[in-house]
Amino acid sequence: MYASAIQTERIADLQSQRLQALLRAAQATPFYRPLLQGCQLNRLSLQALPVVNKTALMQNFEQHVSDPQLKLPDLQTLCQDASRIAESYLGRYTVWESSGSSGQPGIYVQDQAAMAVYENLEATRRHSPRPWARLWDPLYLSERFAFVGALGGTKGGHFASHVSVQRLRRAQPWMTHQWRSFSILQSTPALLAQLDAFAPNIIATYPTAALLLAEEYERGALHCRPQEIWTGGETLSATMRKRIECAFGCPLRNSYGASEFLPLAWECAQGHLHLNADWVILEPVDAQYRPTPLGQTSHTTLLTNLANHVQPLIRFDIGDSVTVAAELCDCGSALPVLEVQGRRDDMLYLPDRTGGRLALLPLALTTVLEDEAELFDFQLQQLGPTALRLCLSAKTDHSRPARERCRHVLRNFLLAQGCADISLSICCSQAFKLGRSGKLKRILALP
């Protein structure tokens, strides 16, 4: 207990020092300069600063960066070009974009120091389920690593995880044959064939995609058998974990990350997520942005990235509901334990053209609608075995051309996946239906 108290105090000291350094960097931005002018930064309460959300960030992008050379139109152009994924922008920045799950996509710029922090955290704090392998190969040099994610769309697929993998491959060309990315936007048979040809030891993907692969492995359509599964980006239920681990006969390690700070938390041997609190501050808050007590689930969460000084993200609303445990974990780590209520979109099951059942990943559906239909505020509801309804929010373009574009994009994607003929209706909705969890979903399956 005494050692834990010392470690907890050390984490708090590092957090305080790094927060002051971040605030000094933030003084170079037009947004924070007047807010911080004349302040004693070592005495400034973080709660004295305003909450920022993605919409405000993107509407006033150049006010929130410390380098005046960073212009939003140029960065948007980069993120629409798949050939420029992981390009070193201006020779010193890494750029990625977020999905539009909150109704607004975001663009994030990381400086070299921030990327070094992320990579160090991923290399040193991930608890390996195969410690004997890490003893002889601590840097995963001999592993065949497959990232299965939303990439290859018409808008480039510059998402954080994909950019990070491709950045490593650019920096270390010899990794080209060892680390590869695979797209969930292609048909399931094509994805399975590519994975079998690559035969990865480790697969990193979303929980719903891992579940799909587990189902395909059980029915004999997927033959490669990884030794580890890494998941993140969505809620992983205990039932999903058990099904995936039993199918592949290998351990699963979950993580929690965001476009605003990629390696937020890693899972320990006890199965608990530990927040990297020496490099990021999370404030669980209620709907009025008042602090949520330890042990209680927040309405949303405010993030402060202590590593990135070029685009200071301070009290940034990331929209996740989290619970910070009041007690430390039995694993011995002094880092706080988190429970996260992340994305809970449903997998859709529709008939295919051979009379079988086709599984459609929620993240693939949302990515296609965002990239190709330029639709961000919507809900896709399954009304029956062969019927879907696309609900558009009141603030979305409801013109006939816009509706037809949505219909065309969705139908083409379903056909490319091998889906049978589906009835698709489009409507305007003032309020979307809530899922079984009571939380808002963008992809909603049959009850």
C-alpha positions in Angstrom: 0.0 0.0 0.0 2.8 2.4 0.9 4.5 1.7 -2.5 1.2 2.4 -4.3 0.8 5.7 -2.4 4.3 6.8 -3.5 3.5 5.8 -7.1 0.1 7.6 -7.0 1.9 10.8 -5.7 4.5 10.5 -8.5 1.8 10.2 -11.1 0.1 13.3 -9.8 3.4 15.2 -9.8 4.1 14.2 -13.4 0.6 15.2 -14.4 0.9 18.6 -12.8 4.3 19.3 -14.4 3.1 18.2 -17.8 -0.1 20.2 -17.5 1.9 23.4 -16.9 4.1 22.7 -19.9 0.9 22.2 -22.0 -0.5 25.5 -20.8 2.7 27.3 -21.7 2.4 25.8 -25.2 -1.3 26.7 -25.3 -0.4 30.4 -24.8 0.9 30.4 -28.4 -2.6 29.7 -29.8 -5.0 32.5 -30.5 -7.8 30.7 -28.5 -5.9 30.2 -25.3 -3.7 33.3 -25.4 -6.3 35.7 -23.9 -7.5 33.1 -21.4 -4.1 32.4 -20.0 -2.6 35.9 -20.2 -1.4 37.0 -16.8 -2.2 33.7 -15.1 0.1 31.9 -12.7 0.0 28.6 -14.5 1.2 26.6 -11.5 -1.8 27.8 -9.5 -4.4 27.7 -12.3 -7.2 25.2 -11.8 -8.0 23.2 -14.9 -11.7 23.6 -14.2 -11.2 27.4 -14.7 -10.8 26.8 -18.5 -13.7 26.3 -20.9 -15.0 23.0 -22.2 -14.3 22.5 -25.9 -16.1 20.1 -28.2 -15.3 18.8 -31.7 -17.7 21.2 -33.5 -16.1 24.2 -31.9 -12.6 22.9 -32.6 -13.4 22.4 -36.3 -15.2 25.7 -36.7 -12.3 27.6 -35.3 -9.5 25.2 -36.2 -6.7 27.7 -36.8 -7.4 29.4 -33.4 -6.6 26.1 -31.6 -3.1 25.3 -33.1 0.2 26.8 -32.2 1.7 26.6 -35.7 0.2 29.2 -38.1 1.3 27.1 -41.0 -1.4 24.6 -40.2 -4.4 25.4 -42.4 -7.6 23.4 -42.2 -8.3 23.2 -46.0 -4.8 21.8 -46.6 -5.2 19.2 -43.9 -8.6 18.2 -45.3 -7.1 17.8 -48.7 -4.4 15.5 -47.2 -7.1 13.4 -45.4 -8.9 12.8 -48.7 -5.9 11.3 -50.4 -5.3 7.6 -49.5 -1.8 7.8 -51.0 -0.8 10.3 -48.3 -1.7 8.2 -45.2 1.0 8.7 -42.5 2.8 11.3 -44.6 5.0 13.6 -42.5 3.1 16.9 -42.9 5.4 19.9 -43.2 8.2 17.4 -42.3 7.2 17.2 -38.6 3.5 16.4 -38.0 1.4 13.3 -38.1 -2.3 13.9 -39.1 -5.4 11.8 -38.8 -9.1 12.2 -38.8 -11.9 10.9 -36.6 -15.2 9.4 -37.7 -18.3 11.6 -37.5 -20.0 9.5 -34.8 -20.9 12.7 -32.9 -22.2 14.3 -36.1 -18.9 16.1 -36.8 -15.7 14.6 -38.1 -12.5 15.9 -36.6 -8.9 16.4 -37.8 -6.1 16.0 -35.3 -2.4 17.1 -35.7 0.3 15.4 -33.6 3.8 16.7 -33.2 6.8 14.4 -33.0 7.0 14.5 -29.2 3.3 13.4 -28.9 3.9 10.5 -31.3 7.0 9.4 -29.3 4.8 9.4 -26.2 2.1 7.3 -27.8 4.5 4.8 -29.2 6.4 4.5 -25.9 3.2 3.9 -24.0 2.1 1.2 -26.5 5.5 -0.5 -26.3 5.9 -0.5 -22.6 2.5 -0.7 -21.0 0.7 -3.3 -23.0 0.4 -6.4 -20.8 1.3 -9.3 -23.1 -0.6 -12.6 -22.7 2.5 -14.4 -23.9 5.3 -13.1 -21.6 7.7 -15.8 -22.7 7.4 -14.5 -26.3 8.0 -10.9 -25.2 11.1 -12.1 -23.2 12.8 -13.1 -26.4 11.1 -10.6 -28.7 10.1 -7.4 -26.7 9.5 -5.3 -29.8 7.3 -7.8 -31.6 9.8 -8.0 -34.5 9.0 -11.6 -35.3 5.2 -11.3 -35.1 3.0 -11.1 -38.1 0.6 -8.3 -37.2 -2.7 -7.6 -38.9 -4.8 -4.5 -38.3 -8.4 -5.0 -39.5 -10.2 -1.7 -39.7 -12.1 0.9 -41.7 -9.7 1.8 -44.5 -9.7 2.1 -48.2 -12.8 4.3 -48.5 -13.1 7.1 -51.1 -12.0 9.7 -48.5 -8.6 8.1 -47.7 -9.2 6.3 -44.4 -6.8 8.5 -42.4 -8.0 7.1 -39.1 -5.7 7.1 -36.1 -5.0 3.3 -35.8 -4.4 2.9 -39.5 -2.2 6.0 -39.7 -0.1 4.7 -36.8 0.5 1.3 -38.4 1.4 2.8 -41.8 3.7 5.3 -40.0 5.7 2.4 -38.5 5.8 0.8 -41.9 7.1 4.0 -43.5 9.7 4.4 -40.8 10.8 0.7 -40.9 10.4 -0.6 -44.5 11.4 -4.1 -43.5 8.1 -4.3 -41.5 6.1 -4.1 -44.8 5.8 -7.9 -44.9 5.3 -8.3 -41.1 2.7 -5.6 -40.4 -0.3 -5.1 -42.7 -3.7 -3.4 -42.6 -6.9 -5.0 -44.0 -10.2 -3.3 -44.7 -13.6 -4.2 -43.3 -15.2 -2.2 -46.1 -14.6 -5.1 -48.6 -16.7 -8.2 -48.7 -16.3 -10.7 -45.9 -15.0 -13.5 -48.2 -12.3 -11.2 -49.6 -11.2 -10.2 -46.1 -11.0 -13.8 -45.0 -9.0 -14.8 -48.0 -6.5 -12.0 -47.4 -6.1 -12.9 -43.7 -5.6 -16.6 -44.5 -2.9 -15.6 -47.1 -1.1 -13.4 -44.5 -1.6 -15.8 -41.6 -1.2 -13.3 -38.7 0.0 -14.1 -35.2 -1.8 -11.1 -33.8 -5.0 -9.5 -35.0 -5.9 -6.0 -33.8 -9.5 -4.9 -34.6 -12.8 -3.8 -33.2 -14.8 -6.1 -31.0 -17.6 -6.5 -33.5 -15.1 -7.4 -36.2 -13.3 -9.8 -33.9 -16.7 -11.4 -33.2 -17.3 -11.7 -37.0 -13.9 -13.4 -37.5 -14.6 -15.8 -34.7 -17.9 -16.8 -36.2 -16.3 -17.3 -39.6 -13.5 -19.4 -38.0 -16.1 -21.6 -36.2 -17.9 -22.3 -39.4 -14.6 -23.1 -41.3 -14.5 -20.1 -43.6 -11.5 -18.6 -41.9 -8.5 -20.9 -41.4 -5.7 -18.7 -39.8 -5.5 -19.0 -36.1 -3.9 -16.0 -34.3 -2.1 -16.3 -31.0 -3.5 -13.0 -29.7 -6.5 -10.8 -30.4 -6.3 -7.1 -29.6 -9.6 -5.1 -29.5 -10.6 -1.5 -29.0 -12.8 1.3 -30.4 -16.1 -0.3 -29.3 -17.7 -1.8 -26.2 -16.5 -5.3 -25.5 -19.0 -7.3 -23.5 -18.1 -10.3 -21.4 -20.2 -12.5 -23.8 -18.3 -11.2 -26.8 -14.9 -11.8 -25.1 -15.8 -15.4 -24.2 -17.1 -16.2 -27.7 -14.0 -14.7 -29.4 -11.5 -16.4 -27.0 -13.2 -19.8 -27.2 -13.4 -19.7 -31.0 -9.7 -19.0 -31.5 -8.4 -20.6 -28.4 -6.2 -17.6 -27.6 -6.3 -14.7 -25.2 -7.8 -11.3 -26.0 -6.5 -8.0 -24.6 -8.8 -5.0 -24.8 -7.8 -1.3 -24.9 -9.3 2.1 -24.8 -8.2 4.9 -27.1 -9.5 8.0 -28.9 -8.4 10.1 -31.9 -7.7 12.8 -29.3 -5.2 10.6 -27.4 -4.6 7.2 -29.0 -3.4 5.0 -26.1 -5.7 6.1 -23.3 -5.8 2.8 -21.4 -4.5 -0.8 -21.6 -5.9 -3.9 -20.0 -3.9 -5.6 -17.2 -3.7 -9.3 -16.4 -6.7 -8.8 -14.1 -8.8 -7.7 -17.1 -9.0 -4.0 -15.9 -8.4 -1.0 -18.0 -5.7 1.3 -16.6 -5.6 5.0 -17.6 -2.3 6.5 -18.6 -2.9 9.2 -16.1 0.7 10.6 -16.2 0.1 11.7 -19.8 -3.7 12.4 -20.0 -6.3 13.8 -17.7 -9.8 12.5 -17.9 -12.6 14.3 -16.1 -15.8 12.3 -15.7 -18.6 14.8 -15.6 -22.4 15.1 -15.6 -24.6 16.8 -18.2 -23.8 20.2 -16.7 -20.0 19.4 -16.7 -19.9 19.0 -12.9 -17.4 16.3 -11.6 -18.8 12.8 -11.2 -17.8 11.1 -8.0 -15.5 8.0 -8.1 -17.4 4.9 -8.7 -20.2 6.6 -10.6 -20.8 6.6 -14.3 -20.4 9.9 -16.0 -22.6 11.5 -18.6 -19.6 12.4 -20.7 -15.8 12.8 -20.3 -13.4 15.7 -20.7 -10.0 14.9 -22.0 -6.8 16.9 -21.6 -3.9 15.6 -23.7 -0.6 16.4 -21.9 1.6 15.2 -24.7 0.5 17.2 -27.8 1.6 20.9 -27.8 0.9 21.8 -31.4 -2.9 21.3 -31.1 -3.6 21.7 -27.4 -6.7 19.7 -26.4 -7.8 20.9 -23.0 -11.1 19.8 -21.4 -12.1 18.4 -24.7 -15.5 16.6 -24.6 -15.0 13.2 -26.1 -18.6 12.0 -25.4 -17.8 8.7 -23.6 -19.4 7.6 -20.4 -16.8 6.3 -18.0 -16.5 5.2 -14.4 -13.3 5.7 -12.5 -12.9 3.1 -9.7 -12.4 4.3 -6.2 -9.9 1.6 -5.4 -6.6 0.6 -7.0 -6.3 -2.7 -8.9 -5.0 -5.9 -7.4 -2.4 -6.1 -10.2 -0.3 -3.6 -8.3 -0.5 -0.7 -10.8 -1.1 2.8 -9.3 -2.7 3.9 -12.6 -6.5 4.5 -12.2 -8.9 1.8 -13.2 -11.6 2.7 -15.8 -14.8 1.2 -17.0 -15.9 2.6 -20.4 -19.3 2.7 -22.1 -18.1 3.2 -25.7 -19.7 2.6 -29.0 -22.6 0.1 -28.8 -23.7 -0.1 -32.4 -25.3 -3.4 -33.5 -24.1 -5.9 -36.0 -26.8 -6.3 -38.7 -27.6 -9.8 -40.0 -29.3 -9.8 -43.5 -29.9 -12.6 -46.0 -27.3 -13.1 -48.7 -28.0 -14.0 -52.3 -27.4 -17.8 -51.7 -30.0 -18.1 -49.0 -27.5 -17.8 -46.1 -27.0 -15.1 -43.5 -24.7 -12.1 -44.0 -23.1 -10.2 -41.1 -22.6 -6.5 -41.6 -20.2 -4.7 -39.3 -21.6 -1.4 -37.9 -18.3 0.5 -38.3 -18.2 -0.5 -42.0 -21.8 0.8 -42.5 -21.1 4.1 -40.7 -17.8 4.7 -42.6 -19.4 4.2 -46.0 -22.2 6.6 -45.2 -19.8 9.2 -43.9 -17.2 8.9 -46.7 -19.5 8.4 -49.7 -22.8 9.9 -48.7 -21.2 12.7 -46.6 -23.8 11.8 -43.9 -22.9 12.2 -40.3 -26.1 12.7 -38.3 -28.2 9.6 -38.9 -29.5 6.3 -37.6 -29.9 3.1 -39.7 -32.6 0.9 -38.3 -33.5 -2.7 -39.1 -37.2 -3.0 -39.4 -37.4 -6.7 -40.4 -35.3 -9.5 -41.8 -35.1 -7.7 -45.2 -36.1 -4.1 -44.4 -33.9 -1.2 -43.4 -34.8 2.4 -42.6 -32.3 5.3 -42.8 -33.4 8.1 -40.5 -31.8 11.5 -41.2 -31.7 14.2 -38.5 -33.8 17.4 -39.0 -30.6 19.4 -39.6 -29.4 17.1 -42.5 -30.0 17.8 -46.1 -33.4 16.3 -47.0 -33.5 17.2 -50.7 -34.3 14.6 -53.2 -30.7 14.4 -54.6 -29.3 14.0 -51.1 -31.7 11.2 -50.3 -31.0 9.5 -53.6 -27.2 9.7 -53.0 -27.7 8.0 -49.6 -29.9 5.3 -51.1 -27.4 4.7 -53.9 -24.4 4.5 -51.6 -26.1 2.1 -49.2 -27.5 -0.1 -51.9 -24.1 -0.3 -53.6 -22.4 -1.3 -50.4 -25.0 -4.0 -49.6 -24.7 -5.4 -53.1 -20.9 -5.5 -52.9 -21.2 -7.4 -49.7 -23.4 -10.0 -51.4 -26.6 -9.0 -49.7 -30.0 -10.1 -51.1 -32.6 -7.6 -52.2 -33.4 -5.3 -49.3 -36.2 -2.8 -48.8 -34.7 0.6 -47.9 -36.8 3.6 -46.8 -35.5 7.0 -45.8 -37.2 9.4 -43.4 -36.6 12.5 -41.3 -36.5 12.1 -37.6 -36.6 14.7 -34.8 -35.3 12.2 -32.3 -33.6 8.9 -32.9 -34.6 5.6 -31.2 -32.4 4.5 -28.3 -30.8 1.0 -28.2 -31.5 -1.7 -25.7 -28.8 -0.2 -23.5 -30.7 3.1 -23.4 -27.9 4.8 -25.3 -28.0 6.4 -28.7 -26.8 4.1 -31.5 -26.3 4.9 -35.2 -26.8 1.2 -36.3 -29.8 -0.4 -34.6 -30.6 -4.1 -35.2 -33.9 -5.9 -34.6 -34.9 -6.1 -30.9 
